[in-house]
């Protein structure tokens, strides 16, 4: 499995986790839990953006070769 393929699979997984955390934040009755879920979702969103940038870099490198 290539690096790009691994990153794409990781992105798919992160999107699912992000959606689950968002749902948990919205559906939780405990405000403390809502905040923890929301902050966790923001962390995952940041990781997802970093991986998307890395994937773009890999795509550019492949085009240059």
C-alpha positions as CSV (number, residue, x, y, z in Angstrom):
1,X,0.0,0.0,0.0
2,X,1.4,3.4,-1.0
3,X,1.8,6.3,1.3
4,X,-1.0,8.2,-0.5
5,X,-3.3,5.3,-0.2
6,X,-2.6,5.0,3.5
7,X,-3.2,8.7,4.0
8,X,-6.5,8.5,2.1
9,X,-7.7,5.6,4.2
10,X,-6.7,7.5,7.4
11,X,-8.6,10.5,6.2
12,X,-11.7,8.3,5.7
13,X,-11.4,7.1,9.2
14,X,-10.8,10.5,10.6
15,X,-13.9,11.9,8.8
16,X,-16.0,9.1,10.5
17,X,-14.5,9.9,13.9
18,X,-15.1,13.6,13.4
19,X,-18.8,12.9,12.6
20,X,-19.2,10.6,15.6
21,X,-17.7,13.2,17.9
22,X,-19.9,15.9,16.5
23,X,-23.0,13.8,17.0
24,X,-21.9,13.0,20.6
25,X,-21.4,16.7,21.3
26,X,-24.8,17.5,19.9
27,X,-26.7,14.7,21.7
28,X,-25.0,14.8,25.1
29,X,-27.0,16.4,27.9
30,X,-23.9,17.0,30.0
31,X,-22.3,20.4,29.1
32,X,-18.9,19.2,30.3
33,X,-19.1,16.1,28.0
34,X,-20.3,18.3,25.1
35,X,-17.2,20.5,25.5
36,X,-14.9,17.5,25.6
37,X,-16.5,16.0,22.5
38,X,-16.4,19.3,20.7
39,X,-12.7,19.9,21.6
40,X,-11.9,16.4,20.5
41,X,-13.7,17.0,17.2
42,X,-11.7,20.2,16.6
43,X,-8.5,18.2,17.2
44,X,-9.5,15.6,14.7
45,X,-10.4,18.4,12.2
46,X,-7.0,19.8,12.6
47,X,-5.3,16.5,12.0
48,X,-7.5,15.9,9.0
49,X,-6.5,19.2,7.5
50,X,-2.8,18.4,8.1
51,X,-3.2,15.1,6.4
52,X,-5.0,16.6,3.4
53,X,-2.1,19.0,3.0
54,X,0.3,16.2,3.1
55,X,-1.7,14.3,0.5
56,X,-1.6,17.4,-1.8
57,X,2.2,17.5,-1.3
58,X,2.5,13.9,-2.3
59,X,0.3,14.4,-5.3
60,X,2.5,17.3,-6.4
61,X,5.7,15.2,-6.0
62,X,4.1,12.4,-8.1
63,X,3.3,14.9,-10.8
64,X,6.9,16.2,-10.9
65,X,8.4,12.7,-11.3
